[in-house]
Amino acid sequence: MIKKCDFLVIGGGVAGMSYALKVASAGKGRVMLVCKTTLDEANTTKAQGGIASVTNLLVDNFEKHIEDTMIAGDYISDPAAVEQVVLGAPQGISDLLKWGVNFDKKEDGEFDLHREGGHSEFRILHHADDTGAEIQRGLMEAVRSHPNIEILENHFAVEIITQHHLGIRVTRRTPDIECYGAYVLNLQTGKVDTYLSKVTLMATGGTGAIYATTSNPNIATGDGIAMVYRAKGKVQDMEFVQFHPTVLFNPQETHPAYLITEAMRGYGGILRLPNGEEFMQKYDERLSLAPRDIVARAIDHEMKIHGLDHVCLDITHKDPEETKHHFPNIYAKCLSIGIDITKQYIPVAPSAHYMCGGIKVDLDGQSSIHRLYAVGECSCTGLHGGNRLASNSLIEAVVYANAAAKHSLEVVDNYDFNEHVPEWNDEGTMTNEENVLIAQDVKEVNQIMSTYVGIVRSDLRLHRAWERLDLLYEETEHLFKRVKPTKDICELRNMINVGYLITRQALERKESRGLHYTIDYEKHALDKKK
């Protein structure tokens, strides 16, 4: 079956929905929003802490936010991208409010601002401790009520369509690759349909599910990044995987692990060993409010030298009622496993959290493939550099969704549907009955990535990961060509592609920088900083 739309949006989080609302409101054509599960399961929903924007000009300013972002990114960040996001943040907040999102306010009507690690001022807008869920709720209501947006839940994008599907040889040196839409698997019918579009936006979120423990939902399998890489698009900075320092240590929940927001450390939480001893003073003068890469490595080191499976976050010195008011969901979650956070330490450990790299885009959100844009965690705008500053991701998604919408609305009339695209051909394939193999391979990818491509790396570990992923790649591609596509095998395929990209780009960076920390280049990096 062939379907047509002017704007094809792949992904239903804050990035995809913000873009969809912008282009739909312009009245320039039909918008289809493809979501592989349901809208409420996007990675956005899991964001607890908040969204960063300069709002209190009495004490804060754009220069401070820019400098904080550059410092956190280890000065790898693109200054133009940083400036675009920081200066565009207030308008992004205004858009979210217009779409029905609520942020907590004080009695005087001003925003109740939090401070998080790496920020020099209080500039984090939030909604209790479930900001992402509130943003997702507001945007879902706005998208569902918009007459120009068609929502397709339980639809999985398998591949983007380029000249390759017209029988033309496409390589990484091909200068004019174009995207004509995507092949999309209808999970209810099991059929792959052809979606032709004038403009396509990739907003598929992150990659956390390739690790054994992650704060991301299971759907964060790097689908968009893998699709664009297979289509010969440019992917950059994949070595910079951010591990959140503090997820709730609960062996029963690893996918997703429950996030203990950084705002809790901004609130006054102190990291301790289980015996009550503080340790962050050994690593950074900012103590528990140091940037995430420093805190995560510190915790990882303490766990290794003491033989621990977790450390602790202590907020027992804070007012109990105030704690419950600010963090009602965390309080309830911890209480459900027998921990009263007003009286007891919270057991925490680092967990895969955010991908700083991804599909390389320019200031308009354009990828290296014509007619294809990428926004949100699947994109690499240059904002984050070597390490993301807390709460910059949600605002980046909104600001770049606006930039991509503006640009695509200006050029969409120059494009037409490519009527020569063939429909998906699964003739001769069979129904896959080897799901046990896929499930086992997913576990193997998780183990490989967590063991060899985690918080601390070495060339030996990375080469070992590469070799094992290569074997899994060959096996999975062979199976994929023999069977009808399913969500499980498509996700596994994408996970292996993304794991390979992280590993390869980690091997290519011959220094310890930002989130990429390798024992082989530790001395080199320290000497360089001196």
C-alpha positions in Angstrom: 0.0 0.0 0.0 1.3 3.5 -0.9 0.4 6.5 1.3 1.3 10.1 0.7 1.8 13.1 3.0 3.6 16.5 2.7 5.4 16.1 6.0 6.3 12.7 7.4 7.3 12.8 11.1 9.0 9.6 12.5 8.8 9.7 16.3 6.3 11.0 18.8 8.3 12.7 21.6 8.8 16.4 22.2 10.8 16.9 19.0 8.4 15.1 16.7 5.3 16.6 18.1 6.7 20.2 18.3 7.6 20.0 14.7 4.3 18.5 13.7 2.4 21.3 15.4 4.5 24.0 13.8 4.2 22.7 10.2 0.5 21.6 10.6 -0.4 25.1 11.8 1.1 26.6 8.6 -1.6 24.9 6.6 0.8 23.8 3.9 -0.2 20.2 3.6 -0.9 16.9 5.3 1.2 15.8 8.3 1.6 12.2 9.3 3.2 11.3 12.7 4.5 7.8 12.9 5.0 6.3 16.4 6.3 2.8 16.9 4.3 2.2 20.1 1.9 4.7 21.6 2.5 8.5 21.9 2.7 8.3 25.7 5.7 5.9 25.6 8.2 8.3 24.2 11.5 8.9 25.9 10.3 12.5 26.7 7.9 11.1 29.3 10.8 9.8 31.4 12.5 13.2 31.8 12.1 14.2 35.4 14.3 17.2 36.2 13.1 19.9 33.8 13.9 22.2 30.9 16.6 24.9 30.9 15.9 28.5 29.9 17.1 31.9 31.1 14.0 33.5 32.6 15.1 35.4 35.7 17.1 38.2 34.2 17.8 39.8 37.6 20.5 37.2 38.3 20.8 35.2 35.1 21.7 36.0 31.5 22.3 34.2 28.1 26.0 34.5 28.4 26.1 32.5 31.6 23.9 29.7 30.1 26.1 29.7 27.0 29.3 29.4 29.1 27.8 26.7 31.3 26.9 24.7 28.2 30.4 25.1 26.7 32.1 24.1 29.9 29.9 21.0 30.3 30.6 20.0 26.6 34.3 20.2 27.2 34.5 23.0 24.6 33.7 20.6 21.8 30.2 22.1 21.4 29.5 24.2 18.3 29.2 27.8 19.5 26.6 28.7 16.9 24.4 25.8 18.0 24.8 26.7 21.6 23.8 30.3 20.9 20.8 29.3 18.8 19.4 27.1 21.6 20.1 29.4 24.5 18.7 32.5 22.7 15.8 30.6 21.3 14.9 29.0 24.7 12.5 31.6 25.9 10.4 31.4 22.7 10.5 27.6 23.1 9.1 27.9 26.6 6.4 30.3 25.2 5.5 27.7 22.6 5.1 24.9 25.2 2.9 27.1 27.3 0.8 27.9 24.3 0.4 24.2 23.6 -0.9 23.7 27.1 2.1 22.6 29.1 2.3 23.7 32.7 5.3 24.5 34.8 5.4 25.0 38.6 5.2 28.6 39.8 5.7 30.3 43.2 3.0 32.1 45.1 4.0 35.4 43.4 3.4 33.9 40.0 7.1 33.6 38.9 8.4 30.3 37.7 9.8 28.0 40.5 13.3 27.5 39.2 15.6 24.6 40.1 19.3 24.4 39.7 21.1 21.3 38.4 24.7 20.1 38.0 26.8 22.3 35.8 24.4 25.3 35.9 25.7 28.5 37.5 22.2 29.8 38.2 18.7 28.6 39.0 17.2 28.3 35.5 15.4 24.9 35.3 11.7 25.1 34.8 9.9 22.0 36.0 6.6 20.4 36.8 7.2 18.7 40.2 9.5 15.8 39.4 7.7 14.6 36.2 8.4 17.5 33.8 8.8 15.2 30.7 5.5 13.6 31.4 3.8 17.0 31.7 5.3 18.1 28.4 4.3 14.9 26.7 0.7 15.3 28.0 0.4 18.8 26.8 1.8 18.1 23.4 -0.3 14.9 23.0 -3.5 16.8 23.6 -2.5 19.5 21.1 -1.4 17.0 18.4 -4.5 14.8 18.8 -6.8 17.8 18.5 -5.1 19.3 15.4 -7.1 18.6 12.2 -4.0 18.6 9.9 -2.1 15.9 11.8 -2.8 12.1 11.3 -1.3 10.0 14.1 -0.2 6.5 13.3 0.6 4.6 16.5 2.0 1.1 16.4 3.8 1.8 13.1 7.5 1.1 12.9 9.7 2.8 10.3 12.0 0.1 8.8 14.0 2.2 6.3 14.0 5.6 4.8 13.6 5.6 1.0 16.4 7.0 -1.2 17.8 6.6 -4.7 19.1 3.3 -3.5 15.6 1.9 -3.7 15.3 3.0 -7.3 18.3 0.8 -8.2 20.9 3.7 -8.1 24.2 3.0 -6.4 24.5 5.2 -3.3 27.7 5.5 -1.3 29.0 7.7 1.5 30.5 9.9 -1.2 27.3 10.4 -3.1 26.7 14.2 -2.8 23.0 14.4 -3.6 21.2 11.6 -1.7 17.5 12.4 -1.3 14.8 11.0 1.0 11.5 10.3 -0.6 9.8 8.9 2.6 10.0 5.7 4.4 8.9 2.0 4.4 6.8 1.6 7.5 5.7 -1.7 9.2 2.1 -1.7 10.4 2.4 -3.7 13.6 -1.2 -4.8 13.5 -1.3 -6.1 10.0 2.3 -7.2 9.7 2.6 -5.5 6.3 5.2 -2.9 5.3 3.6 0.0 3.6 5.3 2.7 1.4 4.9 6.3 2.8 5.9 8.9 0.2 6.6 12.4 1.5 7.9 15.8 0.3 9.8 16.3 3.6 10.7 13.7 6.3 11.7 14.4 9.9 13.5 11.9 12.0 12.7 12.3 15.7 13.2 8.8 17.0 14.9 9.5 20.3 17.9 7.9 21.9 19.9 4.7 22.2 19.9 3.8 25.9 18.2 0.4 25.4 21.4 -1.0 23.9 22.9 -1.0 27.4 22.1 -3.5 30.2 20.8 -0.8 32.5 19.2 2.4 31.3 16.9 5.2 32.4 15.4 5.0 28.9 12.3 2.9 27.9 12.8 -0.3 25.9 11.9 1.5 22.7 15.1 3.6 22.8 16.9 1.4 20.3 18.5 4.1 18.1 16.2 3.4 15.1 16.5 6.8 13.4 20.3 6.9 13.7 20.6 3.4 12.3 18.3 4.1 9.4 20.1 7.2 8.4 23.5 5.5 8.7 22.3 2.7 6.5 21.1 5.3 4.0 24.7 6.7 3.9 23.8 9.8 5.9 26.4 11.5 8.2 26.4 10.4 11.9 28.7 12.1 14.4 29.9 12.1 18.0 28.4 8.7 18.9 31.2 8.1 21.4 29.7 10.6 23.8 27.1 8.5 25.6 25.9 10.2 28.8 25.5 8.0 31.9 23.2 9.5 34.4 25.0 9.3 37.8 21.9 8.5 39.8 19.3 6.0 38.9 17.6 4.0 41.7 19.5 0.8 42.3 16.9 -1.9 42.0 18.1 -5.2 40.4 14.4 -5.9 39.5 14.2 -2.9 37.2 16.9 -2.3 34.6 14.9 -1.4 31.5 14.0 1.3 32.4 15.8 1.9 35.6 14.0 4.6 37.7 15.7 8.0 37.4 16.6 10.0 40.5 16.6 13.5 39.0 19.7 15.7 39.2 17.4 18.3 40.7 17.6 16.3 43.9 21.3 17.1 44.1 20.5 20.7 43.2 18.0 20.6 46.1 20.9 19.7 48.5 21.3 15.9 48.1 24.7 14.6 49.1 26.4 11.6 47.5 27.8 9.1 50.1 29.1 5.6 50.4 26.7 3.2 52.2 28.7 3.8 55.4 27.8 7.5 55.3 31.2 8.7 54.0 31.2 11.6 51.5 33.5 11.1 48.5 32.9 13.8 45.8 35.4 16.2 47.4 38.1 13.8 46.0 37.0 14.5 42.4 35.6 18.0 42.0 35.3 21.2 44.0 31.6 21.4 42.9 31.0 18.2 44.9 27.7 16.6 44.1 26.8 19.3 41.7 29.7 18.6 39.3 28.7 17.8 35.6 27.3 14.4 35.0 30.4 12.9 33.4 32.6 13.7 36.4 30.0 12.5 38.9 29.3 9.2 37.0 33.0 8.4 36.8 33.5 9.2 40.4 30.6 6.9 41.4 31.9 4.2 39.0 35.4 4.5 40.6 34.1 4.3 44.2 32.0 1.3 43.4 35.0 -0.5 41.9 37.5 0.3 44.6 35.0 -0.6 47.4 33.4 -3.6 45.6 29.9 -2.0 45.8 27.0 -2.3 43.4 25.7 1.2 44.4 26.4 4.3 46.4 23.8 6.5 48.2 22.1 9.9 47.8 21.3 11.5 51.1 18.5 14.1 51.6 17.6 13.1 55.1 18.9 16.5 56.4 16.2 18.3 54.4 12.7 19.2 55.6 10.5 16.0 55.1 7.4 17.9 53.9 9.4 20.0 51.5 11.0 16.9 50.1 7.7 15.2 49.5 6.3 18.4 47.9 9.2 18.8 45.5 9.7 15.1 44.7 6.3 13.3 45.1 6.9 10.7 42.5 10.4 9.8 43.7 9.1 9.6 47.3 6.3 7.3 46.3 8.5 5.1 44.1 11.2 4.6 46.8 8.5 4.0 49.4 7.1 1.2 47.2 10.4 -0.7 47.7 10.6 0.1 51.4 12.8 3.2 51.4 11.5 6.4 53.1 13.8 9.0 51.5 13.1 11.5 54.3 14.8 9.1 56.7 16.9 6.7 54.7 19.6 7.0 52.0 18.6 6.3 48.4 20.7 3.6 46.7 21.9 4.9 43.4 24.2 3.8 40.5 25.0 5.2 37.0 23.0 4.1 34.1 23.0 4.8 30.3 20.9 7.9 29.8 21.5 10.2 26.8 23.1 10.1 23.4 25.0 13.4 22.7 25.8 12.4 19.1 23.6 11.2 16.3 22.5 12.3 12.8 24.6 15.3 12.0 22.4 18.4 11.2 23.0 22.1 10.5 21.3 25.0 12.2 18.1 24.4 10.3 18.0 20.7 11.4 18.9 19.5 7.9 20.8 16.2 7.7 23.3 15.4 5.0 20.5 13.7 3.1 18.3 16.2 1.2 14.7 16.5 2.3 15.5 14.8 5.5 15.6 16.6 8.9 16.5 15.3 12.3 15.5 16.8 15.7 15.9 15.7 19.3 18.1 13.1 20.8 18.6 11.2 17.5 20.3 14.4 16.1 23.7 15.8 16.6 23.3 19.6 16.5 26.6 20.3 18.1 24.9 21.8 21.2 26.1 19.1 23.6 29.7 18.6 22.4 31.4 16.1 24.7 28.8 16.1 27.4 25.2 17.3 27.8 24.5 20.0 30.3 21.5 18.9 32.4 18.0 19.9 31.1 19.4 21.2 27.8 17.9 18.4 25.8 14.2 19.2 26.0 14.7 22.8 25.1 17.1 21.8 22.2 14.3 19.7 20.8 11.8 22.5 20.9 14.2 25.1 19.4 15.4 22.9 16.6 11.9 21.7 15.8 11.0 25.3 15.2 14.1 25.9 13.1 13.4 22.7 11.0 9.8 23.7 10.6 10.7 27.2 9.4 13.1 25.8 6.8 11.0 23.0 5.6 8.0 25.2 5.1 10.1 27.5 3.0 11.2 24.7 0.6 8.4 22.1 0.7 6.8 23.6 -2.4 10.0 22.8 -4.4 9.5 19.1 -3.9 7.1 16.5 -5.2 6.4 12.9 -4.6 8.7 10.4 -6.3 6.2 8.1 -8.1 8.9 5.6 -9.1 9.5 4.2 -5.6 8.7 0.5 -5.6 6.6 -1.0 -2.8 8.3 -3.2 -0.2 9.1 -6.7 -1.6 9.0 -9.5 0.9 8.3 -12.2 -1.7 10.0 -15.5 -0.8 10.5 -14.6 2.9 9.0 -16.6 5.8 7.5 -15.8 9.1 10.2 -15.7 11.7 9.8 -18.3 14.4 13.2 -17.8 16.0 12.3 -15.1 18.5 14.4 -16.9 21.1 17.5 -16.1 19.1 16.5 -12.4 18.8 15.9 -12.1 22.5 19.2 -13.8 23.3 21.0 -11.5 20.8 19.5 -8.4 22.5 20.9 -9.6 25.8 24.2 -10.1 24.2 24.3 -6.6 22.8 23.4 -5.2 26.2 26.2 -7.2 27.8 28.8 -6.2 25.2 28.0 -2.5 25.4 27.9 -2.3 29.2 31.0 -4.4 29.7 33.3 -3.0 27.0 31.8 0.4 25.9 30.6 1.8 29.2 31.7 4.7 31.5 35.4 3.8 31.3 36.9 2.3 28.2 40.1 1.0 26.6 41.2 0.1 23.1 41.3 -3.6 24.1 37.7 -3.5 25.3 36.5 -1.5 22.3 38.1 -3.9 19.8 36.6 -6.8 21.6 33.1 -5.2 21.4 33.7 -4.5 17.7 34.5 -8.2 17.0 31.5 -9.5 18.8 29.1 -6.9 17.3 30.4 -7.8 13.8 29.5 -11.4 14.4 26.0 -10.5 15.6 25.7 -8.1 12.6 26.4 -10.9 10.1 24.0 -13.3 11.8 21.2 -10.7 12.1 21.4 -9.4 8.5 21.3 -13.0 7.2 18.1 -13.6 9.3 16.6 -10.3 8.3 16.9 -11.1 4.6 15.1 -14.5 5.1 12.1 -13.5 7.2 9.2 -11.0 7.2 10.1 -7.9 9.2 9.0 -7.7 12.8 9.5 -5.0 15.4 11.9 -7.3 17.3 14.3 -8.0 14.5 14.2 -4.5 13.2 15.1 -3.2 16.7 17.9 -5.7 17.1 19.3 -4.7 13.7 19.3 -1.0 14.8 20.8 -1.8 18.1 23.7 -3.6 16.5 24.2 -0.7 14.0 24.2 1.9 16.8 26.5 -0.2 19.0 29.0 -0.5 16.1 28.9 3.3 15.6 29.5 4.1 19.2 32.4 1.6 19.3 34.0 2.7 16.1 33.8 6.4 16.8 35.1 5.8 20.4 38.1 4.0 18.8 38.7 7.0 16.5 38.9 9.5 19.3 42.5 9.2 20.6 42.0 11.1 23.9 39.9 11.2 27.0 37.4 14.0 26.4 34.0 14.7 27.8 32.0 11.5 28.2 34.5 9.4 26.3 37.0 8.3 29.0 39.6 5.7 28.1 42.5 4.4 30.2 44.8 4.3 27.1 44.7 8.0 26.7 44.2 9.2 30.2 47.7 10.7 30.7 47.6 12.3 27.2 44.3 14.0 28.0 45.6 15.3 31.4 48.8 16.6 29.9 46.8 18.3 27.2 44.6 20.1 29.7 47.7 21.4 31.6 
